[in-house]
Amino acid sequence: MIKEAMQYVLSLGKAEIHEVNGQQYSDKDLYVLREPVASPFEVHTLTSLVEYVKSNFDTEEELMIHVENPTRVSVSSALNIDQRRDEYLVAEALTPRFRFDNWYDTEEFNIKLQSVFVNNEDRKVILKLVGNIKEDNVKTFGDDGVSQSVVARTGVASVGNVEVPNPVTLAPFRTFTEIAQPESDFVFRMQKGPSCALFEADGGAWKIHAIDQIKEYLNAELSDKLAEGTVTIIG
């Protein structure tokens, strides 16, 4: 009895292959022993990514650089026998935060415009308007659904109706600093309080532009590697 029990226990650890109608079957579950893959370390600039790729630090094999979105670029190997990749490095852009589609009071909005957006003509126009709004008369404003007007200072002492610009073209800091920040259109609105808000109005087209800009930067910085055929860049 003990001998039979031992034979049964031993049989549990051995897989047997059976053939039925020309098809092979196993009497137990079989699991693939996967090759280990690398875990990426993180950097925050495209410059660091370029330096890493040029260094051949971890491998001299061909690398795939994937521009996943405007704030993330990864460096990976070719597929291994398990159809998986070593992911060596990930670059994540550090970008300041601005809450689009949310209302800010005029003071906070003024600070955000100056710290989170590239200086351009439309930014100057909005800053001038927001800085000169007459708070005691802000309730007096016109709105036809598209354009707005508010009561603001128009000179040293004079006060008058000022049209709120719409749409406005602005360039928030929202991708890597090594490339030009993409401009896009926004709807600028004001309401009682006074408070201000920006609503994205380009359908996300800026993301495609940013990805293209990142690829252009990497193509230029890694031209030697591309010529050698040791790097492939996709977006």
C-alpha positions as CSV (number, residue, x, y, z in Angstrom):
1,M,0.0,0.0,0.0
2,I,2.8,2.4,0.9
3,K,4.7,1.5,-2.3
4,E,1.6,2.2,-4.4
5,A,1.1,5.5,-2.7
6,M,4.7,6.5,-3.3
7,Q,4.4,5.6,-7.0
8,Y,1.2,7.6,-7.2
9,V,2.9,10.7,-5.7
10,L,5.9,10.3,-8.0
11,S,3.6,10.1,-11.0
12,L,2.1,13.5,-10.1
13,G,5.3,15.3,-10.9
14,K,5.9,13.7,-14.3
15,A,4.1,14.8,-17.4
16,E,3.3,12.2,-20.0
17,I,2.6,12.9,-23.6
18,H,-0.2,11.0,-25.3
19,E,-1.0,10.9,-29.0
20,V,-4.7,10.8,-30.1
21,N,-5.7,11.0,-33.8
22,G,-2.3,12.4,-34.7
23,Q,-2.4,15.2,-32.1
24,Q,-0.1,15.2,-29.0
25,Y,-1.6,15.9,-25.6
26,S,0.0,16.3,-22.1
27,D,-1.8,14.9,-19.1
28,K,-0.5,17.9,-17.0
29,D,-0.3,21.7,-17.5
30,L,3.0,22.8,-19.0
31,Y,4.5,26.3,-18.4
32,V,7.1,28.0,-20.5
33,L,10.3,29.0,-18.6
34,R,10.6,32.6,-19.7
35,E,13.9,34.4,-20.3
36,P,14.4,37.3,-17.8
37,V,14.0,40.8,-19.2
38,A,15.5,44.1,-18.0
39,S,13.6,46.6,-15.9
40,P,14.0,50.2,-17.1
41,F,15.5,53.0,-15.1
42,E,14.0,56.4,-15.5
43,V,15.4,59.7,-16.7
44,H,13.7,63.0,-17.3
45,T,15.3,64.6,-20.4
46,L,15.8,63.6,-24.0
47,T,19.5,64.6,-23.6
48,S,19.9,61.8,-21.0
49,L,18.2,59.3,-23.3
50,V,20.6,60.3,-26.2
51,E,23.7,59.9,-24.0
52,Y,22.5,56.5,-22.9
53,V,21.9,55.2,-26.4
54,K,25.3,56.5,-27.6
55,S,27.1,54.9,-24.6
56,N,26.2,51.3,-25.5
57,F,26.2,50.9,-21.7
58,D,24.0,47.8,-21.5
59,T,24.1,46.4,-25.0
60,E,25.5,46.9,-28.5
61,E,22.5,45.2,-30.1
62,E,19.9,47.1,-32.2
63,L,17.6,49.3,-30.1
64,M,14.0,50.5,-30.6
65,I,13.2,54.0,-29.5
66,H,9.5,54.5,-29.1
67,V,8.0,58.0,-28.7
68,E,4.9,56.8,-26.9
69,N,3.4,60.3,-26.3
70,P,4.6,63.9,-25.7
71,T,5.9,63.1,-22.2
72,R,7.2,59.5,-22.5
73,V,9.9,57.9,-24.6
74,S,11.2,54.3,-24.1
75,V,14.3,52.4,-25.3
76,S,13.8,48.7,-25.8
77,S,15.5,45.7,-27.4
78,A,14.2,43.4,-30.2
79,L,11.9,40.6,-29.3
80,N,13.5,37.7,-27.5
81,I,12.5,34.0,-28.0
82,D,9.5,34.6,-25.7
83,Q,8.3,37.5,-27.8
84,R,9.1,39.9,-25.0
85,R,11.5,42.9,-25.0
86,D,14.2,44.2,-22.6
87,E,13.1,47.8,-21.7
88,Y,16.3,49.5,-20.8
89,L,15.3,53.1,-20.2
90,V,12.3,55.4,-20.0
91,A,12.4,59.2,-20.3
92,E,9.5,60.9,-18.6
93,A,9.2,64.7,-19.1
94,L,8.7,66.8,-16.0
95,T,6.0,69.3,-16.8
96,P,4.2,71.9,-14.7
97,R,0.5,71.4,-14.0
98,F,-2.3,73.5,-15.4
99,R,-5.9,72.5,-15.0
100,F,-7.6,73.1,-18.3
101,D,-11.4,73.2,-18.2
102,N,-11.2,74.5,-14.6
103,W,-11.8,78.0,-13.3
104,Y,-9.0,80.1,-11.6
105,D,-9.4,83.4,-9.8
106,T,-7.6,86.2,-11.7
107,E,-4.6,86.3,-9.4
108,E,-3.8,82.6,-9.7
109,F,-4.6,82.6,-13.4
110,N,-2.1,85.5,-13.9
111,I,0.6,83.5,-12.1
112,K,-0.1,80.3,-14.0
113,L,0.0,82.2,-17.3
114,Q,3.4,83.6,-16.5
115,S,4.9,80.3,-15.1
116,V,3.3,77.6,-17.2
117,F,3.1,79.1,-20.7
118,V,5.7,80.3,-23.2
119,N,5.7,84.0,-23.7
120,N,3.9,84.9,-27.0
121,E,1.5,87.6,-28.2
122,D,-1.7,86.1,-27.1
123,R,-0.4,85.4,-23.6
124,K,0.5,89.1,-23.4
125,V,-3.0,90.1,-24.5
126,I,-4.6,87.9,-21.9
127,L,-2.2,89.0,-19.1
128,K,-3.0,92.7,-19.9
129,L,-6.7,92.0,-19.8
130,V,-6.7,90.0,-16.6
131,G,-4.5,92.5,-14.9
132,N,-6.8,95.4,-15.7
133,I,-10.3,94.0,-14.9
134,K,-12.4,96.2,-12.6
135,E,-13.5,93.8,-10.0
136,D,-16.3,96.0,-8.7
137,N,-17.8,96.1,-12.2
138,V,-17.0,92.7,-13.5
139,K,-20.6,91.7,-13.4
140,T,-21.2,94.0,-16.3
141,F,-20.2,91.9,-19.2
142,G,-21.6,90.9,-22.6
143,D,-21.7,87.4,-24.0
144,D,-23.1,86.2,-27.3
145,G,-22.0,82.6,-26.7
146,V,-18.7,83.1,-28.6
147,S,-17.2,86.4,-27.7
148,Q,-17.3,88.2,-24.4
149,S,-16.7,91.7,-23.2
150,V,-15.8,92.8,-19.6
151,V,-15.3,96.1,-17.9
152,A,-11.6,96.8,-17.6
153,R,-9.2,99.7,-17.3
154,T,-8.3,100.9,-20.8
155,G,-5.9,103.7,-19.7
156,V,-4.3,105.1,-16.6
157,A,-7.7,106.1,-15.2
158,S,-10.3,105.4,-17.9
159,V,-12.6,102.4,-17.8
160,G,-14.3,100.8,-20.7
161,N,-15.7,97.6,-22.3
162,V,-12.9,95.4,-23.5
163,E,-13.5,92.4,-25.8
164,V,-12.2,89.0,-24.5
165,P,-10.0,87.5,-27.2
166,N,-11.2,84.2,-28.7
167,P,-9.8,81.8,-29.7
168,V,-6.3,82.3,-28.3
169,T,-3.1,80.6,-29.4
170,L,-0.9,79.5,-26.5
171,A,2.0,77.2,-25.9
172,P,1.9,75.6,-22.4
173,F,4.9,73.7,-21.1
174,R,3.7,70.1,-21.7
175,T,6.5,68.2,-23.3
176,F,10.3,67.9,-23.1
177,T,12.2,71.2,-22.8
178,E,14.7,70.2,-25.5
179,I,12.0,70.8,-28.2
180,A,9.8,73.9,-28.9
181,Q,6.6,73.7,-27.0
182,P,3.7,73.2,-29.4
183,E,1.2,75.9,-29.8
184,S,-2.5,75.2,-30.0
185,D,-5.9,77.0,-29.8
186,F,-7.8,77.5,-26.6
187,V,-11.2,79.0,-25.8
188,F,-10.6,81.7,-23.1
189,R,-13.7,82.4,-20.9
190,M,-14.4,84.6,-17.9
191,Q,-17.2,84.5,-15.4
192,K,-18.3,86.3,-12.2
193,G,-15.9,86.3,-9.4
194,P,-14.0,87.3,-11.4
195,S,-12.5,84.0,-12.6
196,C,-10.9,82.7,-15.8
197,A,-10.5,79.3,-17.6
198,L,-8.9,77.9,-20.7
199,F,-10.6,75.1,-22.7
200,E,-8.6,73.1,-25.2
201,A,-9.9,73.6,-28.7
202,D,-7.6,71.7,-31.1
203,G,-8.8,68.1,-30.6
204,G,-5.4,67.0,-29.3
205,A,-3.6,67.8,-32.6
206,W,-0.7,69.3,-30.5
207,K,0.2,65.8,-29.3
208,I,0.9,64.6,-32.9
209,H,3.0,67.8,-33.4
210,A,4.9,67.2,-30.2
211,I,5.7,63.5,-31.1
212,D,6.9,64.6,-34.5
213,Q,9.2,67.2,-32.9
214,I,10.6,64.7,-30.5
215,K,11.3,62.3,-33.4
216,E,13.0,65.1,-35.3
217,Y,15.2,65.9,-32.3
218,L,16.2,62.2,-31.9
219,N,16.8,61.8,-35.6
220,A,19.3,64.7,-35.5
221,E,21.0,63.7,-32.3
222,L,21.3,60.0,-33.2
223,S,22.0,60.4,-36.9
224,D,25.2,58.2,-36.6
225,K,23.3,55.4,-34.9
226,L,20.6,55.6,-37.5
227,A,23.1,55.4,-40.3
228,E,24.7,52.3,-38.7
229,G,21.3,50.7,-38.5
230,T,21.6,50.1,-34.7
231,V,18.7,52.3,-33.8
232,T,15.1,52.5,-35.0
233,I,12.9,55.4,-34.0
234,I,9.1,55.1,-34.1
235,G,6.3,57.4,-32.9
